[in-house]
Amino acid sequence: MRNLIILCVLAMVILATPLRAQEATPPHQPTPEEMQKIMDATMGAMVPMMGRMTEVMIEARLKSAALPDTAERIATFTRNL
């Protein structure tokens, strides 16, 4: 029984040592130049989709504004200001 306890304690010490060594190293912090490259790549991929999404939103607003019901609601809202 005593040997089992000593074995367990020894195993915990051996297993915990690599974990402490990994925690001690600080995470890599990218340089401003690396961050700029990452941001350029990310934005470069998003810009076409954002442009298309903006076009669709404007078209939807124009179609909604062309409806007579919308004009009445806007007039009512303006009167109640």
HTML snippet that shows the backbone in 3Dmol.js (N, CA, C, O; Angstrom):
<script src="https://3Dmol.org/build/3Dmol-min.js"></script>
<div id="view" style="width:600px;height:400px;position:relative"></div>
<script>
const pdb = `
ATOM      1  N   MET A   1       0.827  -1.192   0.000  1.00  0.00           N
ATOM      2  CA  MET A   1       0.000   0.000   0.000  1.00  0.00           C
ATOM      3  C   MET A   1       0.868   1.251   0.000  1.00  0.00           C
ATOM      4  O   MET A   1       0.601   2.219  -0.713  1.00  0.00           O
ATOM      5  N   ARG A   2       1.913   1.205   0.818  1.00  0.00           N
ATOM      6  CA  ARG A   2       2.801   2.363   0.912  1.00  0.00           C
ATOM      7  C   ARG A   2       3.513   2.576  -0.428  1.00  0.00           C
ATOM      8  O   ARG A   2       3.704   3.715  -0.855  1.00  0.00           O
ATOM      9  N   ASN A   3       3.898   1.499  -1.080  1.00  0.00           N
ATOM     10  CA  ASN A   3       4.555   1.597  -2.381  1.00  0.00           C
ATOM     11  C   ASN A   3       3.618   2.219  -3.424  1.00  0.00           C
ATOM     12  O   ASN A   3       4.059   2.971  -4.293  1.00  0.00           O
ATOM     13  N   LEU A   4       2.337   1.901  -3.329  1.00  0.00           N
ATOM     14  CA  LEU A   4       1.356   2.456  -4.260  1.00  0.00           C
ATOM     15  C   LEU A   4       1.227   3.963  -4.078  1.00  0.00           C
ATOM     16  O   LEU A   4       1.147   4.696  -5.064  1.00  0.00           O
ATOM     17  N   ILE A   5       1.207   4.431  -2.853  1.00  0.00           N
ATOM     18  CA  ILE A   5       1.116   5.863  -2.570  1.00  0.00           C
ATOM     19  C   ILE A   5       2.359   6.582  -3.082  1.00  0.00           C
ATOM     20  O   ILE A   5       2.258   7.645  -3.694  1.00  0.00           O
ATOM     21  N   ILE A   6       3.522   6.008  -2.833  1.00  0.00           N
ATOM     22  CA  ILE A   6       4.768   6.621  -3.308  1.00  0.00           C
ATOM     23  C   ILE A   6       4.781   6.652  -4.836  1.00  0.00           C
ATOM     24  O   ILE A   6       5.214   7.638  -5.433  1.00  0.00           O
ATOM     25  N   LEU A   7       4.321   5.603  -5.455  1.00  0.00           N
ATOM     26  CA  LEU A   7       4.264   5.547  -6.914  1.00  0.00           C
ATOM     27  C   LEU A   7       3.322   6.618  -7.466  1.00  0.00           C
ATOM     28  O   LEU A   7       3.646   7.269  -8.459  1.00  0.00           O
ATOM     29  N   CYS A   8       2.174   6.803  -6.842  1.00  0.00           N
ATOM     30  CA  CYS A   8       1.215   7.825  -7.278  1.00  0.00           C
ATOM     31  C   CYS A   8       1.801   9.226  -7.146  1.00  0.00           C
ATOM     32  O   CYS A   8       1.670  10.045  -8.055  1.00  0.00           O
ATOM     33  N   VAL A   9       2.448   9.503  -6.012  1.00  0.00           N
ATOM     34  CA  VAL A   9       3.053  10.816  -5.797  1.00  0.00           C
ATOM     35  C   VAL A   9       4.152  11.060  -6.823  1.00  0.00           C
ATOM     36  O   VAL A   9       4.243  12.150  -7.387  1.00  0.00           O
ATOM     37  N   LEU A  10       4.969  10.077  -7.064  1.00  0.00           N
ATOM     38  CA  LEU A  10       6.046  10.196  -8.036  1.00  0.00           C
ATOM     39  C   LEU A  10       5.485  10.429  -9.441  1.00  0.00           C
ATOM     40  O   LEU A  10       6.011  11.252 -10.191  1.00  0.00           O
ATOM     41  N   ALA A  11       4.437   9.720  -9.792  1.00  0.00           N
ATOM     42  CA  ALA A  11       3.810   9.888 -11.105  1.00  0.00           C
ATOM     43  C   ALA A  11       3.241  11.296 -11.258  1.00  0.00           C
ATOM     44  O   ALA A  11       3.363  11.898 -12.325  1.00  0.00           O
ATOM     45  N   MET A  12       2.623  11.829 -10.203  1.00  0.00           N
ATOM     46  CA  MET A  12       2.067  13.187 -10.263  1.00  0.00           C
ATOM     47  C   MET A  12       3.172  14.217 -10.444  1.00  0.00           C
ATOM     48  O   MET A  12       3.011  15.172 -11.204  1.00  0.00           O
ATOM     49  N   VAL A  13       4.284  14.034  -9.754  1.00  0.00           N
ATOM     50  CA  VAL A  13       5.405  14.974  -9.882  1.00  0.00           C
ATOM     51  C   VAL A  13       5.973  14.934 -11.292  1.00  0.00           C
ATOM     52  O   VAL A  13       6.264  15.976 -11.879  1.00  0.00           O
ATOM     53  N   ILE A  14       6.130  13.739 -11.831  1.00  0.00           N
ATOM     54  CA  ILE A  14       6.691  13.594 -13.175  1.00  0.00           C
ATOM     55  C   ILE A  14       5.745  14.187 -14.215  1.00  0.00           C
ATOM     56  O   ILE A  14       6.197  14.853 -15.147  1.00  0.00           O
ATOM     57  N   LEU A  15       4.458  13.959 -14.074  1.00  0.00           N
ATOM     58  CA  LEU A  15       3.493  14.475 -15.045  1.00  0.00           C
ATOM     59  C   LEU A  15       3.289  15.978 -14.919  1.00  0.00           C
ATOM     60  O   LEU A  15       3.000  16.636 -15.918  1.00  0.00           O
ATOM     61  N   ALA A  16       3.429  16.532 -13.744  1.00  0.00           N
ATOM     62  CA  ALA A  16       3.202  17.957 -13.542  1.00  0.00           C
ATOM     63  C   ALA A  16       4.376  18.802 -14.012  1.00  0.00           C
ATOM     64  O   ALA A  16       4.185  19.975 -14.333  1.00  0.00           O
ATOM     65  N   THR A  17       5.559  18.262 -14.062  1.00  0.00           N
ATOM     66  CA  THR A  17       6.745  19.026 -14.454  1.00  0.00           C
ATOM     67  C   THR A  17       6.641  19.572 -15.878  1.00  0.00           C
ATOM     68  O   THR A  17       6.903  20.760 -16.063  1.00  0.00           O
ATOM     69  N   PRO A  18       6.279  18.793 -16.889  1.00  0.00           N
ATOM     70  CA  PRO A  18       6.165  19.372 -18.237  1.00  0.00           C
ATOM     71  C   PRO A  18       5.071  20.430 -18.326  1.00  0.00           C
ATOM     72  O   PRO A  18       5.205  21.386 -19.090  1.00  0.00           O
ATOM     73  N   LEU A  19       4.000  20.279 -17.565  1.00  0.00           N
ATOM     74  CA  LEU A  19       2.927  21.272 -17.602  1.00  0.00           C
ATOM     75  C   LEU A  19       3.403  22.616 -17.081  1.00  0.00           C
ATOM     76  O   LEU A  19       3.074  23.652 -17.659  1.00  0.00           O
ATOM     77  N   ARG A  20       4.170  22.618 -16.003  1.00  0.00           N
ATOM     78  CA  ARG A  20       4.698  23.867 -15.469  1.00  0.00           C
ATOM     79  C   ARG A  20       5.668  24.509 -16.449  1.00  0.00           C
ATOM     80  O   ARG A  20       5.694  25.732 -16.587  1.00  0.00           O
ATOM     81  N   ALA A  21       6.454  23.706 -17.120  1.00  0.00           N
ATOM     82  CA  ALA A  21       7.414  24.243 -18.081  1.00  0.00           C
ATOM     83  C   ALA A  21       6.685  24.905 -19.250  1.00  0.00           C
ATOM     84  O   ALA A  21       7.145  25.927 -19.760  1.00  0.00           O
ATOM     85  N   GLN A  22       5.567  24.345 -19.678  1.00  0.00           N
ATOM     86  CA  GLN A  22       4.814  24.940 -20.777  1.00  0.00           C
ATOM     87  C   GLN A  22       4.131  26.227 -20.355  1.00  0.00           C
ATOM     88  O   GLN A  22       4.046  27.157 -21.157  1.00  0.00           O
ATOM     89  N   GLU A  23       3.652  26.312 -19.154  1.00  0.00           N
ATOM     90  CA  GLU A  23       2.980  27.510 -18.673  1.00  0.00           C
ATOM     91  C   GLU A  23       3.937  28.673 -18.496  1.00  0.00           C
ATOM     92  O   GLU A  23       3.528  29.829 -18.600  1.00  0.00           O
ATOM     93  N   ALA A  24       5.208  28.386 -18.228  1.00  0.00           N
ATOM     94  CA  ALA A  24       6.171  29.434 -17.950  1.00  0.00           C
ATOM     95  C   ALA A  24       6.514  30.242 -19.203  1.00  0.00           C
ATOM     96  O   ALA A  24       6.863  31.418 -19.094  1.00  0.00           O
ATOM     97  N   THR A  25       6.422  29.636 -20.384  1.00  0.00           N
ATOM     98  CA  THR A  25       6.762  30.371 -21.596  1.00  0.00           C
ATOM     99  C   THR A  25       5.590  31.263 -22.002  1.00  0.00           C
ATOM    100  O   THR A  25       4.466  30.780 -22.137  1.00  0.00           O
ATOM    101  N   PRO A  26       5.839  32.546 -22.194  1.00  0.00           N
ATOM    102  CA  PRO A  26       4.751  33.441 -22.586  1.00  0.00           C
ATOM    103  C   PRO A  26       4.333  33.168 -24.030  1.00  0.00           C
ATOM    104  O   PRO A  26       5.156  32.737 -24.837  1.00  0.00           O
ATOM    105  N   PRO A  27       3.079  33.411 -24.362  1.00  0.00           N
ATOM    106  CA  PRO A  27       2.623  33.187 -25.735  1.00  0.00           C
ATOM    107  C   PRO A  27       3.305  34.176 -26.680  1.00  0.00           C
ATOM    108  O   PRO A  27       3.661  35.290 -26.295  1.00  0.00           O
ATOM    109  N   HIS A  28       3.475  33.737 -27.925  1.00  0.00           N
ATOM    110  CA  HIS A  28       4.122  34.588 -28.926  1.00  0.00           C
ATOM    111  C   HIS A  28       3.222  35.773 -29.236  1.00  0.00           C
ATOM    112  O   HIS A  28       2.058  35.598 -29.598  1.00  0.00           O
ATOM    113  N   GLN A  29       3.753  36.961 -29.097  1.00  0.00           N
ATOM    114  CA  GLN A  29       3.009  38.179 -29.416  1.00  0.00           C
ATOM    115  C   GLN A  29       3.473  38.658 -30.792  1.00  0.00           C
ATOM    116  O   GLN A  29       4.656  38.944 -30.976  1.00  0.00           O
ATOM    117  N   PRO A  30       2.560  38.748 -31.758  1.00  0.00           N
ATOM    118  CA  PRO A  30       2.977  39.156 -33.098  1.00  0.00           C
ATOM    119  C   PRO A  30       3.465  40.601 -33.118  1.00  0.00           C
ATOM    120  O   PRO A  30       3.008  41.442 -32.344  1.00  0.00           O
ATOM    121  N   THR A  31       4.392  40.863 -34.011  1.00  0.00           N
ATOM    122  CA  THR A  31       4.901  42.223 -34.174  1.00  0.00           C
ATOM    123  C   THR A  31       3.845  43.055 -34.897  1.00  0.00           C
ATOM    124  O   THR A  31       2.924  42.493 -35.490  1.00  0.00           O
ATOM    125  N   PRO A  32       3.959  44.373 -34.860  1.00  0.00           N
ATOM    126  CA  PRO A  32       2.991  45.211 -35.594  1.00  0.00           C
ATOM    127  C   PRO A  32       2.958  44.894 -37.089  1.00  0.00           C
ATOM    128  O   PRO A  32       1.901  44.971 -37.715  1.00  0.00           O
ATOM    129  N   GLU A  33       4.105  44.540 -37.661  1.00  0.00           N
ATOM    130  CA  GLU A  33       4.131  44.209 -39.082  1.00  0.00           C
ATOM    131  C   GLU A  33       3.353  42.916 -39.354  1.00  0.00           C
ATOM    132  O   GLU A  33       2.625  42.818 -40.342  1.00  0.00           O
ATOM    133  N   GLU A  34       3.514  41.928 -38.468  1.00  0.00           N
ATOM    134  CA  GLU A  34       2.770  40.677 -38.624  1.00  0.00           C
ATOM    135  C   GLU A  34       1.271  40.919 -38.465  1.00  0.00           C
ATOM    136  O   GLU A  34       0.462  40.352 -39.199  1.00  0.00           O
ATOM    137  N   MET A  35       0.912  41.753 -37.515  1.00  0.00           N
ATOM    138  CA  MET A  35      -0.514  42.070 -37.318  1.00  0.00           C
ATOM    139  C   MET A  35      -1.087  42.761 -38.546  1.00  0.00           C
ATOM    140  O   MET A  35      -2.217  42.483 -38.950  1.00  0.00           O
ATOM    141  N   GLN A  36      -0.304  43.669 -39.144  1.00  0.00           N
ATOM    142  CA  GLN A  36      -0.767  44.364 -40.340  1.00  0.00           C
ATOM    143  C   GLN A  36      -0.994  43.388 -41.486  1.00  0.00           C
ATOM    144  O   GLN A  36      -1.975  43.516 -42.219  1.00  0.00           O
ATOM    145  N   LYS A  37      -0.100  42.414 -41.651  1.00  0.00           N
ATOM    146  CA  LYS A  37      -0.259  41.410 -42.702  1.00  0.00           C
ATOM    147  C   LYS A  37      -1.516  40.577 -42.466  1.00  0.00           C
ATOM    148  O   LYS A  37      -2.254  40.281 -43.406  1.00  0.00           O
ATOM    149  N   ILE A  38      -1.757  40.200 -41.216  1.00  0.00           N
ATOM    150  CA  ILE A  38      -2.943  39.410 -40.879  1.00  0.00           C
ATOM    151  C   ILE A  38      -4.211  40.205 -41.167  1.00  0.00           C
ATOM    152  O   ILE A  38      -5.169  39.683 -41.738  1.00  0.00           O
ATOM    153  N   MET A  39      -4.207  41.477 -40.764  1.00  0.00           N
ATOM    154  CA  MET A  39      -5.387  42.321 -40.986  1.00  0.00           C
ATOM    155  C   MET A  39      -5.632  42.547 -42.475  1.00  0.00           C
ATOM    156  O   MET A  39      -6.778  42.525 -42.925  1.00  0.00           O
ATOM    157  N   ASP A  40      -4.559  42.765 -43.244  1.00  0.00           N
ATOM    158  CA  ASP A  40      -4.719  42.957 -44.689  1.00  0.00           C
ATOM    159  C   ASP A  40      -5.308  41.713 -45.345  1.00  0.00           C
ATOM    160  O   ASP A  40      -6.187  41.813 -46.201  1.00  0.00           O
ATOM    161  N   ALA A  41      -4.825  40.547 -44.941  1.00  0.00           N
ATOM    162  CA  ALA A  41      -5.344  39.306 -45.516  1.00  0.00           C
ATOM    163  C   ALA A  41      -6.814  39.104 -45.149  1.00  0.00           C
ATOM    164  O   ALA A  41      -7.620  38.698 -45.986  1.00  0.00           O
ATOM    165  N   THR A  42      -7.149  39.386 -43.913  1.00  0.00           N
ATOM    166  CA  THR A  42      -8.527  39.206 -43.455  1.00  0.00           C
ATOM    167  C   THR A  42      -9.469  40.182 -44.145  1.00  0.00           C
ATOM    168  O   THR A  42     -10.526  39.793 -44.641  1.00  0.00           O
ATOM    169  N   MET A  43      -9.079  41.449 -44.174  1.00  0.00           N
ATOM    170  CA  MET A  43      -9.943  42.453 -44.800  1.00  0.00           C
ATOM    171  C   MET A  43     -10.030  42.237 -46.305  1.00  0.00           C
ATOM    172  O   MET A  43     -11.080  42.465 -46.906  1.00  0.00           O
ATOM    173  N   GLY A  44      -8.934  41.799 -46.914  1.00  0.00           N
ATOM    174  CA  GLY A  44      -8.956  41.536 -48.348  1.00  0.00           C
ATOM    175  C   GLY A  44      -9.969  40.468 -48.711  1.00  0.00           C
ATOM    176  O   GLY A  44     -10.575  40.519 -49.781  1.00  0.00           O
ATOM    177  N   ALA A  45     -10.153  39.501 -47.826  1.00  0.00           N
ATOM    178  CA  ALA A  45     -11.130  38.446 -48.077  1.00  0.00           C
ATOM    179  C   ALA A  45     -12.556  38.917 -47.791  1.00  0.00           C
ATOM    180  O   ALA A  45     -13.504  38.413 -48.393  1.00  0.00           O
ATOM    181  N   MET A  46     -12.716  39.872 -46.884  1.00  0.00           N
ATOM    182  CA  MET A  46     -14.059  40.294 -46.477  1.00  0.00           C
ATOM    183  C   MET A  46     -14.631  41.420 -47.336  1.00  0.00           C
ATOM    184  O   MET A  46     -15.851  41.524 -47.461  1.00  0.00           O
ATOM    185  N   VAL A  47     -13.795  42.258 -47.926  1.00  0.00           N
ATOM    186  CA  VAL A  47     -14.275  43.440 -48.640  1.00  0.00           C
ATOM    187  C   VAL A  47     -15.257  43.110 -49.761  1.00  0.00           C
ATOM    188  O   VAL A  47     -16.300  43.760 -49.834  1.00  0.00           O
ATOM    189  N   PRO A  48     -14.990  42.138 -50.642  1.00  0.00           N
ATOM    190  CA  PRO A  48     -15.976  41.857 -51.699  1.00  0.00           C
ATOM    191  C   PRO A  48     -17.334  41.439 -51.146  1.00  0.00           C
ATOM    192  O   PRO A  48     -18.371  41.844 -51.673  1.00  0.00           O
ATOM    193  N   MET A  49     -17.334  40.633 -50.090  1.00  0.00           N
ATOM    194  CA  MET A  49     -18.603  40.190 -49.512  1.00  0.00           C
ATOM    195  C   MET A  49     -19.324  41.366 -48.852  1.00  0.00           C
ATOM    196  O   MET A  49     -20.546  41.479 -48.959  1.00  0.00           O
ATOM    197  N   MET A  50     -18.592  42.229 -48.181  1.00  0.00           N
ATOM    198  CA  MET A  50     -19.213  43.388 -47.531  1.00  0.00           C
ATOM    199  C   MET A  50     -19.806  44.339 -48.572  1.00  0.00           C
ATOM    200  O   MET A  50     -20.872  44.915 -48.356  1.00  0.00           O
ATOM    201  N   GLY A  51     -19.111  44.501 -49.700  1.00  0.00           N
ATOM    202  CA  GLY A  51     -19.632  45.358 -50.766  1.00  0.00           C
ATOM    203  C   GLY A  51     -20.934  44.820 -51.324  1.00  0.00           C
ATOM    204  O   GLY A  51     -21.889  45.571 -51.524  1.00  0.00           O
ATOM    205  N   ARG A  52     -20.972  43.529 -51.574  1.00  0.00           N
ATOM    206  CA  ARG A  52     -22.193  42.907 -52.108  1.00  0.00           C
ATOM    207  C   ARG A  52     -23.331  42.992 -51.097  1.00  0.00           C
ATOM    208  O   ARG A  52     -24.475  43.255 -51.466  1.00  0.00           O
ATOM    209  N   MET A  53     -23.019  42.772 -49.832  1.00  0.00           N
ATOM    210  CA  MET A  53     -24.035  42.840 -48.788  1.00  0.00           C
ATOM    211  C   MET A  53     -24.610  44.260 -48.686  1.00  0.00           C
ATOM    212  O   MET A  53     -25.814  44.432 -48.498  1.00  0.00           O
ATOM    213  N   THR A  54     -23.756  45.258 -48.809  1.00  0.00           N
ATOM    214  CA  THR A  54     -24.217  46.654 -48.752  1.00  0.00           C
ATOM    215  C   THR A  54     -25.145  46.956 -49.927  1.00  0.00           C
ATOM    216  O   THR A  54     -26.174  47.609 -49.753  1.00  0.00           O
ATOM    217  N   GLU A  55     -24.786  46.482 -51.118  1.00  0.00           N
ATOM    218  CA  GLU A  55     -25.642  46.691 -52.285  1.00  0.00           C
ATOM    219  C   GLU A  55     -27.022  46.075 -52.077  1.00  0.00           C
ATOM    220  O   GLU A  55     -28.036  46.701 -52.388  1.00  0.00           O
ATOM    221  N   VAL A  56     -27.062  44.874 -51.561  1.00  0.00           N
ATOM    222  CA  VAL A  56     -28.339  44.184 -51.342  1.00  0.00           C
ATOM    223  C   VAL A  56     -29.176  44.933 -50.304  1.00  0.00           C
ATOM    224  O   VAL A  56     -30.391  45.054 -50.461  1.00  0.00           O
ATOM    225  N   MET A  57     -28.538  45.433 -49.251  1.00  0.00           N
ATOM    226  CA  MET A  57     -29.276  46.174 -48.221  1.00  0.00           C
ATOM    227  C   MET A  57     -29.852  47.468 -48.781  1.00  0.00           C
ATOM    228  O   MET A  57     -30.988  47.824 -48.468  1.00  0.00           O
ATOM    229  N   ILE A  58     -29.086  48.173 -49.601  1.00  0.00           N
ATOM    230  CA  ILE A  58     -29.591  49.421 -50.192  1.00  0.00           C
ATOM    231  C   ILE A  58     -30.748  49.132 -51.135  1.00  0.00           C
ATOM    232  O   ILE A  58     -31.748  49.850 -51.131  1.00  0.00           O
ATOM    233  N   GLU A  59     -30.619  48.080 -51.948  1.00  0.00           N
ATOM    234  CA  GLU A  59     -31.714  47.702 -52.855  1.00  0.00           C
ATOM    235  C   GLU A  59     -32.980  47.371 -52.065  1.00  0.00           C
ATOM    236  O   GLU A  59     -34.073  47.782 -52.455  1.00  0.00           O
ATOM    237  N   ALA A  60     -32.847  46.641 -50.974  1.00  0.00           N
ATOM    238  CA  ALA A  60     -34.012  46.285 -50.161  1.00  0.00           C
ATOM    239  C   ALA A  60     -34.661  47.529 -49.568  1.00  0.00           C
ATOM    240  O   ALA A  60     -35.887  47.625 -49.516  1.00  0.00           O
ATOM    241  N   ARG A  61     -33.850  48.475 -49.122  1.00  0.00           N
ATOM    242  CA  ARG A  61     -34.410  49.716 -48.564  1.00  0.00           C
ATOM    243  C   ARG A  61     -35.131  50.523 -49.643  1.00  0.00           C
ATOM    244  O   ARG A  61     -36.203  51.072 -49.389  1.00  0.00           O
ATOM    245  N   LEU A  62     -34.560  50.601 -50.837  1.00  0.00           N
ATOM    246  CA  LEU A  62     -35.209  51.340 -51.920  1.00  0.00           C
ATOM    247  C   LEU A  62     -36.534  50.699 -52.315  1.00  0.00           C
ATOM    248  O   LEU A  62     -37.515  51.403 -52.554  1.00  0.00           O
ATOM    249  N   LYS A  63     -36.573  49.362 -52.386  1.00  0.00           N
ATOM    250  CA  LYS A  63     -37.829  48.674 -52.714  1.00  0.00           C
ATOM    251  C   LYS A  63     -38.873  48.919 -51.635  1.00  0.00           C
ATOM    252  O   LYS A  63     -40.052  49.110 -51.934  1.00  0.00           O
ATOM    253  N   SER A  64     -38.437  48.913 -50.374  1.00  0.00           N
ATOM    254  CA  SER A  64     -39.370  49.165 -49.275  1.00  0.00           C
ATOM    255  C   SER A  64     -39.870  50.599 -49.299  1.00  0.00           C
ATOM    256  O   SER A  64     -41.046  50.852 -49.038  1.00  0.00           O
ATOM    257  N   ALA A  65     -38.987  51.538 -49.610  1.00  0.00           N
ATOM    258  CA  ALA A  65     -39.385  52.953 -49.629  1.00  0.00           C
ATOM    259  C   ALA A  65     -40.339  53.247 -50.777  1.00  0.00           C
ATOM    260  O   ALA A  65     -41.102  54.210 -50.704  1.00  0.00           O
ATOM    261  N   ALA A  66     -40.316  52.452 -51.823  1.00  0.00           N
ATOM    262  CA  ALA A  66     -41.193  52.684 -52.967  1.00  0.00           C
ATOM    263  C   ALA A  66     -42.633  52.251 -52.706  1.00  0.00           C
ATOM    264  O   ALA A  66     -43.518  52.601 -53.487  1.00  0.00           O
ATOM    265  N   LEU A  67     -42.891  51.518 -51.656  1.00  0.00           N
ATOM    266  CA  LEU A  67     -44.249  51.048 -51.360  1.00  0.00           C
ATOM    267  C   LEU A  67     -45.090  52.183 -50.784  1.00  0.00           C
ATOM    268  O   LEU A  67     -44.592  52.966 -49.975  1.00  0.00           O
ATOM    269  N   PRO A  68     -46.363  52.287 -51.189  1.00  0.00           N
ATOM    270  CA  PRO A  68     -47.240  53.355 -50.675  1.00  0.00           C
ATOM    271  C   PRO A  68     -47.437  53.270 -49.152  1.00  0.00           C
ATOM    272  O   PRO A  68     -47.527  54.294 -48.475  1.00  0.00           O
ATOM    273  N   ASP A  69     -47.500  52.062 -48.633  1.00  0.00           N
ATOM    274  CA  ASP A  69     -47.680  51.893 -47.188  1.00  0.00           C
ATOM    275  C   ASP A  69     -46.506  52.501 -46.417  1.00  0.00           C
ATOM    276  O   ASP A  69     -46.686  53.091 -45.351  1.00  0.00           O
ATOM    277  N   THR A  70     -45.327  52.348 -46.962  1.00  0.00           N
ATOM    278  CA  THR A  70     -44.136  52.904 -46.306  1.00  0.00           C
ATOM    279  C   THR A  70     -44.204  54.418 -46.302  1.00  0.00           C
ATOM    280  O   THR A  70     -43.869  55.045 -45.296  1.00  0.00           O
ATOM    281  N   ALA A  71     -44.625  55.013 -47.389  1.00  0.00           N
ATOM    282  CA  ALA A  71     -44.737  56.473 -47.458  1.00  0.00           C
ATOM    283  C   ALA A  71     -45.719  56.985 -46.417  1.00  0.00           C
ATOM    284  O   ALA A  71     -45.470  58.008 -45.780  1.00  0.00           O
ATOM    285  N   GLU A  72     -46.834  56.284 -46.239  1.00  0.00           N
ATOM    286  CA  GLU A  72     -47.820  56.696 -45.227  1.00  0.00           C
ATOM    287  C   GLU A  72     -47.230  56.595 -43.817  1.00  0.00           C
ATOM    288  O   GLU A  72     -47.437  57.487 -42.994  1.00  0.00           O
ATOM    289  N   ARG A  73     -46.501  55.521 -43.538  1.00  0.00           N
ATOM    290  CA  ARG A  73     -45.904  55.352 -42.208  1.00  0.00           C
ATOM    291  C   ARG A  73     -44.851  56.415 -41.934  1.00  0.00           C
ATOM    292  O   ARG A  73     -44.745  56.915 -40.815  1.00  0.00           O
ATOM    293  N   ILE A  74     -44.069  56.761 -42.961  1.00  0.00           N
ATOM    294  CA  ILE A  74     -43.060  57.807 -42.774  1.00  0.00           C
ATOM    295  C   ILE A  74     -43.747  59.151 -42.548  1.00  0.00           C
ATOM    296  O   ILE A  74     -43.298  59.936 -41.711  1.00  0.00           O
ATOM    297  N   ALA A  75     -44.811  59.427 -43.267  1.00  0.00           N
ATOM    298  CA  ALA A  75     -45.546  60.694 -43.084  1.00  0.00           C
ATOM    299  C   ALA A  75     -46.140  60.756 -41.675  1.00  0.00           C
ATOM    300  O   ALA A  75     -46.076  61.798 -41.023  1.00  0.00           O
ATOM    301  N   THR A  76     -46.708  59.668 -41.210  1.00  0.00           N
ATOM    302  CA  THR A  76     -47.283  59.630 -39.853  1.00  0.00           C
ATOM    303  C   THR A  76     -46.183  59.845 -38.817  1.00  0.00           C
ATOM    304  O   THR A  76     -46.367  60.606 -37.867  1.00  0.00           O
ATOM    305  N   PHE A  77     -45.065  59.196 -38.990  1.00  0.00           N
ATOM    306  CA  PHE A  77     -43.946  59.353 -38.058  1.00  0.00           C
ATOM    307  C   PHE A  77     -43.451  60.805 -38.029  1.00  0.00           C
ATOM    308  O   PHE A  77     -43.165  61.353 -36.964  1.00  0.00           O
ATOM    309  N   THR A  78     -43.356  61.422 -39.230  1.00  0.00           N
ATOM    310  CA  THR A  78     -42.877  62.803 -39.304  1.00  0.00           C
ATOM    311  C   THR A  78     -43.855  63.756 -38.637  1.00  0.00           C
ATOM    312  O   THR A  78     -43.429  64.689 -37.957  1.00  0.00           O
ATOM    313  N   ARG A  79     -45.153  63.546 -38.813  1.00  0.00           N
ATOM    314  CA  ARG A  79     -46.162  64.394 -38.164  1.00  0.00           C
ATOM    315  C   ARG A  79     -46.096  64.281 -36.645  1.00  0.00           C
ATOM    316  O   ARG A  79     -46.319  65.259 -35.932  1.00  0.00           O
ATOM    317  N   ASN A  80     -45.789  63.080 -36.157  1.00  0.00           N
ATOM    318  CA  ASN A  80     -45.786  62.857 -34.701  1.00  0.00           C
ATOM    319  C   ASN A  80     -44.495  63.277 -34.021  1.00  0.00           C
ATOM    320  O   ASN A  80     -44.387  63.169 -32.799  1.00  0.00           O
ATOM    321  N   LEU A  81     -43.526  63.746 -34.766  1.00  0.00           N
ATOM    322  CA  LEU A  81     -42.298  64.226 -34.138  1.00  0.00           C
ATOM    323  C   LEU A  81     -42.621  65.456 -33.364  1.00  0.00           C
ATOM    324  O   LEU A  81     -41.735  66.045 -32.744  1.00  0.00           O
TER     325      LEU A  81
END
`;
const viewer = $3Dmol.createViewer("view");
viewer.addModel(pdb, "pdb");
viewer.setStyle({}, {cartoon: {color: "spectrum"}});
viewer.zoomTo();
viewer.render();
</script>
